[in-house]
């Protein structure tokens, strides 16, 4: 699309300022089952979002078609959209920042160049390895997914930004059974560097994880010291991210309203939003509104330092946007609890009577980001005197997320980001109520 022509025609029609946001994505998905390709998908998507100011109202239109033939339609649609707006909030198109930090490692051309036949063969090899390691593995489905995305932002104020990134995910559904019990795990590894996928190491780790849970039974109900593994902790954080959004604060649906400068976690907790991590599609020098991103500590040593803002919420609070304005709303980039120095093994050894929580089920249904309360079915391992005694399952852990943050006694060094780029190391918690037998 000729954006300059769009801007010229929009001005003639009385649109004061206008901005286009375009995202393109090429995707590849390969699923292997019983040594054969179960599903193979190649996809290409493109989306155009145009917003423009007409009579001091912001009109917005979206299209999957992007060409010069729809320019007049886009302009008329923006005007029509603006005419339906009743809000008196001030609107504006962002002129951009003076500097945008260069973010390296977002796009690896070698990933796209690698022959798809190699990717198919290797995911077949992974499935074969998973089955061969242990006879108790009864079923495996191995998956390879890859995506390459491009974002373009242009506006009538002269802003011109572009980002390209790619990423691949190897994951598997692994079912283990011993004739009496059956357990399934879903494991994954992400990177845009294909050499990071060590198939032998991944297969061994994933099989060990599935088989270690066989024979799990509930434990006695009570209060236990808890070690939340990195993936379980990330799952819990993910379901509470909205409480850190300035929009939630302004709508009075977050417990964190008015708490900047207050202690909301233990001094072991530092929660950061980091848009500069290599190999992450969430990283980038700008958000979807064209605002420069920045590394920020939302919680530092347990103290709440601020919220995540887009242009609208920042204007309302009289502050600068934090660069977290995205098409889907206010959102973090790479959002994680900073790792500590304690190793996972040493964390287990330090437990007297506790439970390692490895899995949480229904985290978004069983949690409330408004109240912070959660009640979730969980699985993991019972620990006594620093040793894992047996696997546990069909237990329920309950508590409040802000109380949990205050009760963190130590933070491990094993940070891992999930596929939504929410992350955490394993964390030790003073205690949680566990319902079992």
Protein Blocks (a to p, Z undefined) as FASTA:
>chain_A
ZZklmmmmmmmnopabdcdddddddddddddeehiafbdcddddddddddddeehiacdd
ddfbdcfklmmmmmmmmmmmmmmpmbfbdcdddebjfbdcddehkacfklmmpcfklmmm
mmmmmmmmmmmmpmklmbdcddddddddddddddfkopacddddddddddddddddehja
ccddddddddfbfklmcfklmmmmmmmmmmmmgoiacddeddddddddfklmmmmmmmmm
mmmpmklmmnopafkgopgoiafbdfkbccdddfkbghiakbcfbdfkopacddddfbgg
hiafbdcddfklmmmnopacehiacfkbpcdfbdcddddfbdfklmmmmpmbdcddfbdg
hklmmpcfknopacddddddddeehiafbdcehiacdddfklmmmmpcbdcfkdccdfko
pacdddddfbacddfZZ
